Every structure is written in structure tokens, then in C-alpha cells.
Amino acid sequence: MRYLAGLVCVLALGVLPLVGCGDSDGTAGSGGSGGSGGTGGMAKAAVHMLLKSWPEELALEGVEVCEMDTDNCVMSGDDGFADIELPAEQEVAFTLKKEGFGSYLTSAIYPRGGDSELFAIATEQRLADMHALVGSPFPMESTGSIYVSPVYYIEGMSFTLIGSDGKPYYRDENQDWDPDLSVTTTGGGGGFTEVSPGVVQLEINGADCTLIRGWPGDAQNRFRVPIKEGFVSRIYVNCQEPLE
């Protein structure tokens, strides 16, 4: 059975100038078009972001948005908006950081025309509570975590890490992380804690999935995920129940 994500976005993807599709641990989204990137040299994508807190869904001022491992950084204003230029038409990753909130790492491939995004950021306390439910340390110790955010909540999907270790979990009906579940529920997605830094490959079973935000893998339903110590890496997928 198919369920809508926490921030309902049916018919919104690719229509509104700024949309988000997501859940309690972050929102994903793409839609509309930002401005074009700079001229000359490497092509740039102008990415227009709205940063909100979760669960209050209030605009967050002072979120630092940085292209990973660079000094290309901007801060969100009091309206929660931040604009950053990122490399276009290639794999890129960026971090979201704010004191008192979780640190997130998102991967993407942006078009030259740019794009708009909505991201919700959970508090440190929320992430501490969720890691405790899984039995993993928080703050993280030399590892990162993964959260897979589906546009639709489909029961019965499972996630596998290829060539890497991590502690799996899925969200229960109350949207809490549960290490004893083996597939997704009506509560949403799932992921892994205690994943070593680097780039890992994640496989989704039980549905046909395409990327919204992330890096493609080496086969259908496989996606590459960059991992950074102390960060929750999020990928966003659009999954449909497989045809009989």
C-alpha cells in the first residue's frame, strides 16, 4: 500500500517554484528552476534553499550551507532562505549545519538551470534519541549515518549496503527508528547508523525507485551515498510498487 510523505507533495514535484517532500528527519524536494550559473569556467547551478526546523517547521536562520570539503559556504537568513552556487551537471555534495540541530550531508546532480529545495532539519536531541533507540552513539564516533527518504511511504521495502557495514533500522508507525524491523512501514523510510566514511552503495528492494536527490549506483535500485563523520547522509527517492 502506498502512503504520502509527511509533508504532502503529490502533484507538487516539478510544478511549484519551491517544494519539499519529506518526513520528520528531513525533507527532500526539487521543483521549479533557479537562475543560471556563472559564465566561463566550470558550469554552475544556482540552488535556492529553504531551511526549516522539524517538527516545528519554522524558518531557520543561521544554517551554514557548504559545498563539501570547500570554502564555498553561505548562511540562511532570518527567512530561512539561502542561495548557493554549486557545480552543475556533475556529482556534488553539500552540508547543512546549525548549533543545536543535526548535521546533514546531501548529494545531488544539479542542472545548469539551477533548482529549488526545501530541507527540514531535526534537532540534536531528536537525533540523539533516535540513535539511542538503535543502540548507536551520538554524537557519532568516527562514523556517519544514512537516512533514505521516499516521496511515498511504501510498506515492505528493504535497504542493503553493498560492500560496507552499518546498523540497519526502519521507521515504525510512530516515525521512530526501530532496529528490529526488517522492512519499511507506514512510518516512512529507514537507513543505517555507524557507517564508515567514504562513498557506499545502497540497494533498495521491494520497489522500483528512481533518484530525486543523490548519486546513481551501478545497477537499477542502487544508489551511491557519500558518508562524512558526524553527519546524517540523506538521499531522496521516488519509489513505486513493482508491477506484478
C-alpha positions in Angstrom: 0.0 0.0 0.0 1.3 3.5 -0.9 1.4 6.4 1.6 2.2 10.0 1.1 5.2 11.5 2.8 4.8 13.6 5.9 4.9 16.9 4.0 2.3 16.1 1.4 3.6 16.8 -2.1 1.5 14.9 -4.5 1.4 16.7 -7.8 3.9 19.3 -6.5 7.1 17.8 -7.8 8.4 19.9 -10.7 5.4 22.2 -10.5 5.9 24.8 -7.8 9.0 27.0 -7.7 9.9 25.6 -4.2 8.6 22.3 -3.0 9.5 19.8 -0.3 8.7 16.1 0.0 9.8 14.6 3.2 9.3 13.4 6.7 10.3 14.0 10.3 14.0 13.6 9.8 14.3 15.9 6.8 12.6 16.9 3.7 13.5 16.4 0.1 12.3 18.2 -2.9 13.0 19.7 -6.2 11.0 21.9 -8.3 11.0 25.0 -10.5 14.2 26.5 -11.7 16.7 28.7 -10.1 18.8 31.2 -12.1 21.5 30.2 -14.4 25.0 29.7 -13.1 28.1 31.8 -13.7 29.7 32.2 -17.1 33.1 30.9 -18.1 35.0 28.1 -16.5 33.1 25.3 -14.7 29.3 25.4 -15.2 27.4 26.5 -12.1 23.9 25.8 -10.8 22.2 28.4 -8.7 20.4 26.5 -5.9 17.7 28.3 -3.9 17.1 26.6 -0.5 14.6 27.0 2.3 15.7 25.6 5.6 13.2 24.7 8.3 13.2 23.1 11.7 11.5 19.9 12.5 9.0 19.2 13.9 8.0 22.9 14.3 8.6 23.7 10.6 9.8 27.2 11.4 12.2 29.0 9.1 15.8 28.5 10.4 18.2 31.4 10.4 22.0 30.8 10.6 22.2 27.4 8.9 25.6 27.1 7.3 25.3 25.5 3.8 28.7 24.4 2.4 29.8 22.6 -0.7 31.5 19.6 0.9 35.2 20.0 1.7 35.4 23.5 0.2 35.1 27.1 1.5 32.0 27.7 -0.8 29.6 28.4 2.0 26.5 30.6 2.7 24.3 31.2 5.7 20.5 31.2 5.7 18.8 34.5 6.5 16.0 35.2 9.0 13.5 34.0 6.5 15.3 30.6 6.2 16.4 31.1 2.6 19.9 30.5 1.4 21.3 30.8 -2.2 24.5 28.9 -3.2 26.2 28.2 -6.5 27.2 24.6 -6.9 28.9 22.7 -9.8 26.3 21.8 -12.5 25.8 18.6 -14.3 28.1 16.6 -12.0 28.0 14.8 -8.7 28.2 17.3 -5.8 27.6 17.1 -2.1 26.8 19.8 0.5 26.4 20.0 4.2 23.9 21.7 6.4 25.0 22.7 10.0 23.5 24.8 12.8 24.2 24.7 16.5 21.6 22.7 18.4 20.5 20.8 15.2 21.7 17.7 13.4 24.4 18.0 10.8 23.3 16.7 7.4 25.0 15.7 4.1 23.1 15.7 0.9 24.2 14.6 -2.6 22.8 15.7 -5.9 23.4 16.4 -9.6 22.0 19.8 -10.5 21.2 21.1 -14.0 22.7 24.3 -15.4 19.4 26.0 -14.8 19.6 25.5 -11.1 16.9 24.3 -8.8 15.0 25.0 -5.6 15.0 22.9 -2.4 13.2 22.6 0.9 15.1 20.9 3.8 13.9 20.2 7.3 16.5 19.8 10.0 15.9 17.7 13.1 17.2 18.9 16.5 20.3 17.3 18.0 18.0 15.9 20.7 15.8 14.1 18.2 18.8 12.5 16.5 20.3 11.6 19.9 17.0 9.9 20.8 16.8 8.0 17.5 20.4 6.8 17.7 19.8 5.6 21.3 16.9 3.5 20.0 19.2 1.8 17.6 21.9 1.4 20.2 24.4 3.7 18.4 26.4 6.5 19.9 25.5 10.2 19.4 27.4 12.3 18.8 28.7 9.8 16.2 32.1 8.3 16.8 34.2 8.2 13.6 31.2 7.2 11.6 28.2 8.7 9.8 24.5 7.7 9.4 22.2 7.3 6.4 18.6 8.2 6.1 16.6 7.1 2.9 13.7 9.5 2.4 11.0 8.2 0.0 8.4 10.5 -1.6 5.8 7.8 -1.0 5.7 5.6 2.1 5.6 2.1 0.7 5.4 -0.9 3.1 7.8 -3.8 2.6 10.9 -2.1 1.1 14.3 -3.2 2.4 17.7 -1.5 2.2 21.1 -3.2 1.9 24.6 -1.7 2.0 26.9 -3.1 -0.7 30.5 -3.7 0.5 30.0 -1.7 3.7 28.8 -2.3 7.3 26.2 -0.4 9.3 23.4 -1.0 11.7 20.1 -1.1 9.8 16.9 0.5 11.1 13.4 1.3 9.7 10.9 3.8 11.0 7.9 2.4 12.8 4.3 3.8 12.6 5.3 6.5 15.1 8.2 7.6 12.9 10.8 6.4 15.4 13.8 4.3 14.4 13.4 0.6 15.1 16.4 -1.8 14.7 14.1 -4.8 15.0 12.1 -4.1 11.8 13.3 -5.7 8.6 11.2 -3.7 6.1 9.6 -0.2 5.8 6.3 0.5 7.4 3.6 3.2 7.1 6.0 5.4 9.2 8.3 6.1 6.2 11.9 5.2 5.3 14.9 3.9 7.2 18.7 3.6 6.9 21.8 2.8 8.7 23.9 4.0 11.6 27.7 3.5 12.3 28.7 3.7 8.6 32.4 4.3 7.9 33.3 7.5 6.0 33.7 7.3 2.2 31.2 6.5 -0.5 29.0 3.5 0.0 26.4 1.9 -2.3 22.8 1.3 -1.1 20.3 -1.1 -2.7 16.6 -0.8 -2.4 14.5 -4.0 -2.7 10.7 -4.4 -2.9 10.0 -1.4 -5.1 11.1 0.3 -8.3 12.9 3.5 -7.3 14.4 6.5 -9.1 16.6 9.3 -7.6 15.3 12.7 -6.7 18.5 13.7 -4.9 21.6 11.5 -4.7 24.1 9.8 -6.9 23.3 6.9 -9.2 24.8 3.4 -8.5 25.9 0.6 -10.8 22.5 -1.0 -11.2 18.8 -0.3 -11.0 17.7 0.5 -7.5 21.3 1.0 -6.4 22.5 4.5 -5.3 25.8 5.8 -4.1 25.9 7.7 -0.8 28.8 9.9 0.5 29.4 9.4 4.2 31.1 12.0 6.4 31.9 11.6 10.1 29.3 13.1 12.3 26.7 13.7 9.6 23.4 12.1 8.6 23.6 11.5 4.8 20.2 11.8 3.2 19.1 10.6 -0.2 15.7 11.1 -1.7 13.9 8.6 -3.9 10.7 8.2 -5.7 9.6 4.6 -5.3 6.7 2.8 -6.9 5.3 -0.7 -6.1 6.7 -3.1 -8.7 4.4 -4.4 -11.4 3.2 -8.0 -10.8 
